[in-house]
Amino acid sequence: MSIIDTVKEALGSGPSAKSRPDDGSKGAYWCDDCDVRIRDVDLEGEANCPECGQEMRFEAATGRSCAC
C-alpha cells in the first residue's frame, strides 16, 4: 500500500466524534456566574439557574462543532 492510499483511507473514514443529536435543540441556556449549562430541550419551565436562581442566557447552536 502506498502512502497516497494510506492517506486516502484515513481521510475517507467517517468522523469518530459523536454527531450532533437531532432532537430539535436550537441551543442551550447558560449561567455565566455558575457555569451551568442546560440544553433548551432539557429545560422545564423558566430559564433560571438551578444553582443561584439567576436568569440564564440563551446561546444558539451554530454548527456541528458546537458544544451544545
ABEGO torsion letter per residue (X at the ends): XBAAAAAAAAAABBBABBBBBBAGBAEBBBBAAAGBBBBAAABBEBBBBAAAGBBBBBBBBAEAABAX
